[in-house]
Amino acid sequence: MKVYTNIGNTGTLKVLIAAHLAGKSVEKCLATFEDGIFTGPQALPLLEVDDLLTFFSSNAAVQYLFPTLDLSENGQCQQMLEWEATRLQPAVAAIVSGKSVASDIRQALQSSLQMLDKLLQKNKYILGEKLSAADISIWSTLYPVCFDDALKQTYISGCDNIVRWNTNLASAKAIQQAVQQWGWSPKDQYGASSALGIPQIASIVSPIGLPLKDRKNVLITSALPYVNNVPHLGNIIGCVLSADIFARYCRQCDYNTLFICGTDEYGTATETKALEEGITPREICDKYFDIHNAVYRWFDIGFDYFGRTSTKEQTEIAQKLFLKLIDNGFVSTQSVEQLYCEKCERFLADRFVEGVCPHPGCLYDSARGDQCDKCGKLINAIELVEPRCKVCSHKPTVRPSEQLFIELGQLEPSLRTWISSAEQGWSAPARAVSRAWLRDSLRARAVTRDLKWGVPVPIDKHAHKVFYVWFDAPIGYMSITQCLTKHYEKLWKPDKDVDVKLYQFMAKDNVPFHVIMFPATVIGVNEGHKLVDHIFATEYLNYEEGKFSKSRGVGVFGTDAQETGIPSDVWRFYLTSIRPETSDSSFSWVELGTRNNSELLNNLGNFCHRSLSFCANSFKGKVPDVTLTPADLELIALVNREVISYVQNMEKGRLRESLRHVLSVSRLGNQHMQAEQPWVLLKGSEQDKVRGATAIGLCCQLVALLCALLAPFMPHTARRLREQLNIDAVALRINPQNPSLVQYLPAGHIIGKPEPLFSKIEPELLEKLRAKYAGTQSDRAKQNGDAKSSPSKGSVAELEAAVEEQGNKVRQLKASTKDKAVWQPEVNKLLDLKKQLETAKAAPKETTATPSESVASLEKAIAEQGDKVRKLKASTKDKGVWQPEVDKLLQLKKQLTAAQAQTNAASTNNKDDIASLEKAITEQGDKVRKLKASTKDKAVWQPEVNVLLDLKKRLAALQIK
Ligand SMILES: Nc1ncnc2c1ncn2[C@@H]1O[C@H](COP(=O)(O)OC(=O)[C@@H](N)CCS)[C@@H](O)[C@H]1O
């Protein structure tokens, strides 16, 4: 059988895939006029089975080669093939043509993809659990979209089910063989007419970013955030956001890019959180994996894959590497003194101990067992002064336990050689940390712990121990890649003739295990694993005057950012502009407003809107041709200088610096506009009009350039700007070899409708947010709880109405989009309102009872609530669970005090005499004494003390009278 094709025809890809899947052999022939069968690109491909049978429709050919036998499915299969041929394929053809396409075509593709994503939500394949001709046909048609970074970003990001289905099919051997036989890059599709008859086999595009010969292959990792809380803004700029900006830049430069990340799920951070929330570590991982995923999607972080470490792949790789280290003689066993809590009957992991920091000059009294949050220094838990178990507050004792160590000393010479050759490619903080570590000789380091939640040590004698996170976490990058593709070793152990550059993003605290522990492991294993080329580590971002802390809940968290109503792109912009590249930096609400209002609104937004509005109003939206003057050439030279610096800084991971150069371009544009005054020129002589048109034409080109340069930092804004420019992402590439202003918009190109890009952030809002996000997460929750526990009059009715309204909002949102990132915040609000309603319903009602009746019922309520609190405290240590109930108890006690005062007042008013007051004081004094003797809990006896004091005051007043 022969398939006749023109270049890059995805119809041919369908036929070849069907043939490979069915185990049939089809020869690919490039059709030329000489064949006598070539009747134009529309008629290709053409499957010639034999002299008698020829298929002119690729879908029919697919069904012939790969028949879908189930008759009940045939109707659906036909429908899907028809949909592919009449709706999907024409939209894809228009989009990948590289020409500007009308927005309704883009929308048509988007809604087709949404429909497909929905279909794949429940099923593995399009028609259910079985692969069919529909999968083959649709997958091939979408190939140029799914395997072009910019198009994928624009159209597929957010379609998680399509991504899964695509990845699954792309990893099938038969499909890979078919892609190989097909032999074109996605960009060659529909380019056939320009290259008719000239066989032009481009580099094969790799499914799922696998590395290719003769391409720049870029593997990007972001540090894997712990699931011990929602990520805060420090985490976001320290790893995922920085890595995302770089990945977007790489895709725009057309590097073969793969960006992976995931949650770091093992270790004590998770165990501590599980203890705090009273659920299992697995439940914590599942809960926070979803939260992280949603937060990152809201921030527009475009991972190629976001995985997690608590997988069988992680266990397999970690154990395998460790056994290899043992075989190669780099593991030893040592007895280690560890803190043991007699009360909890277990060894305490570093994070389960707190105490005074042993470093002179710091002495912070709540230092963790592994690191001090105040001075940042690493700590050996047994060196903590006055250690206490975090679970029960008991003082732990020191006991010996056998642990396994990696012999870093033996690996040190090779490690030093590698570091001295590699560190030029690292950021200054990464170099500083690695040099500090290498100042002294390296000592063996324990890589096991007496914990349960982790990868078990694969040695019988130590099977009850797990690996320490410093050993475990960097292995996560590999295991997460393995979850994406079984060919993960092509990236992590690349062939000699394939160049893969590994870029890793993190903050300074992660540097030691990325430059010492993991490389030492890889060197010790000696199996050709990839060593990092570029570590782009940052310093720390601080919060206003303090420090961000995930474990203590201090700072602004991803979900908080979402709630402010400030767009995610503005957050991305501000966080990048304060990225701690050379020293620690600080987040400030006031500065967030200033930068938005001055740099985005007044500088960048103003320039883009002004330029495009001139083009729309004075040139009917047609980009004018330019006749360059020396002043224009000078402007172009200045702009090019900025673009060169932009690229140079990007390549070195200095993202903050690059962003500065973007703003310089728009500043130059604004200055040019002011100097040229096109609004005057356009009213002048013919020559002036030419100059005016040139000014506007040049400014429009600058807007397109800004759109390209800005895209890695502000993807949503760039998308909007592209719509206004009426240009596709693929047309806005950056050429790192020759960074310069290029004519992105041909003269005569029609732009879209100009719209303002940014809006002002008012100082009042910032002040409110600053006040709202002061203190810790639990302070805020408590404040909410307090507000909830004293609902205002009529609040039950109000809350019921609010719950109903919010419920409707959530239903509408869920019906309109599958994007959890969009509706989850509203669902959270709904849950919060429901909780408030519950509390309001449970709170004591205002009554017309007499004071003594109130006292009785309050005493009963207090007794019941006291029981509830005691039971809760016995069942869980999670303060988050019992604190709201304790708050309710305190509230009830306050009410009781007030009611008692009223009762006393009532009784003493009736018989306001010294004798009865003295009697009441004696009784009350006895009550107080007894209570104080029975409990140290001030909350219990203080209300009674208050009653006593009140009685004494009354007596004093009477005595004076
Ligand atoms: N204040 C901070 N500023 C910048 N970057 C920060 C800050 N605090 C932490 N980080 C970085 O965030 C990521 C994630 O941190 P997390 O504590 O969640 O996780 C880990 O450190 C490990 N699970 C990483 C294993 S690879 C990290 O890069 C911090 O350096």
The ligand as an SDF file (V2000), in Angstrom:
LIG
                    3D

 30 32  0  0  0  0  0  0  0  0999 V2000
   10.7570   33.4940   51.4470 N   0  0  0  0  0  0  0  0  0  0  0  0
   11.0560   32.8350   50.3330 C   0  0  0  0  0  0  0  0  0  0  0  0
   11.4410   33.5080   49.2430 N   0  0  0  0  0  0  0  0  0  0  0  0
   11.7530   32.8530   48.0930 C   0  0  0  0  0  0  0  0  0  0  0  0
   11.6810   31.5150   47.9550 N   0  0  0  0  0  0  0  0  0  0  0  0
   11.2980   30.8020   49.0200 C   0  0  0  0  0  0  0  0  0  0  0  0
   10.9780   31.4040   50.2420 C   0  0  0  0  0  0  0  0  0  0  0  0
   10.6520   30.4300   51.1050 N   0  0  0  0  0  0  0  0  0  0  0  0
   10.7630   29.2550   50.4530 C   0  0  0  0  0  0  0  0  0  0  0  0
   11.1640   29.4840   49.1980 N   0  0  0  0  0  0  0  0  0  0  0  0
   11.3720   28.4960   48.1330 C   0  0  0  0  0  0  0  0  0  0  0  0
   10.0950   27.9830   47.7900 O   0  0  0  0  0  0  0  0  0  0  0  0
   10.2620   26.6840   47.2630 C   0  0  0  0  0  0  0  0  0  0  0  0
    9.2690   25.7350   47.9250 C   0  0  0  0  0  0  0  0  0  0  0  0
    9.5540   25.7100   49.3030 O   0  0  0  0  0  0  0  0  0  0  0  0
    8.9910   24.5580   50.2350 P   0  0  0  0  0  0  0  0  0  0  0  0
    9.4300   24.8600   51.6210 O   0  0  0  0  0  0  0  0  0  0  0  0
    7.5490   24.3910   49.9950 O   0  0  0  0  0  0  0  0  0  0  0  0
    9.6680   23.2310   49.6720 O   0  0  0  0  0  0  0  0  0  0  0  0
   10.9920   22.9500   49.7490 C   0  0  0  0  0  0  0  0  0  0  0  0
   11.8660   23.7110   50.1050 O   0  0  0  0  0  0  0  0  0  0  0  0
   11.3340   21.5610   49.2770 C   0  0  0  0  0  0  0  0  0  0  0  0
   10.1820   20.7560   49.2440 N   0  0  0  0  0  0  0  0  0  0  0  0
   11.9940   21.6280   47.9420 C   0  0  0  0  0  0  0  0  0  0  0  0
   12.4090   20.2920   47.4790 C   0  0  0  0  0  0  0  0  0  0  0  0
   13.0920   20.3300   45.8710 S   0  0  0  0  0  0  0  0  0  0  0  0
   11.7010   26.2940   47.5230 C   0  0  0  0  0  0  0  0  0  0  0  0
   12.4480   26.4600   46.3570 O   0  0  0  0  0  0  0  0  0  0  0  0
   12.1750   27.2910   48.5420 C   0  0  0  0  0  0  0  0  0  0  0  0
   13.5430   27.5150   48.3980 O   0  0  0  0  0  0  0  0  0  0  0  0
  1  2  1  0
  2  3  1  0
  2  7  2  0
  3  4  2  0
  4  5  1  0
  5  6  2  0
  6  7  1  0
  6 10  1  0
  7  8  1  0
  8  9  2  0
  9 10  1  0
 10 11  1  0
 11 12  1  0
 11 29  1  0
 12 13  1  0
 13 14  1  0
 13 27  1  0
 14 15  1  0
 15 16  1  0
 16 17  2  0
 16 18  1  0
 16 19  1  0
 19 20  1  0
 20 21  2  0
 20 22  1  0
 22 23  1  0
 22 24  1  0
 24 25  1  0
 25 26  1  0
 27 28  1  0
 27 29  1  0
 29 30  1  0
M  END
$$$$
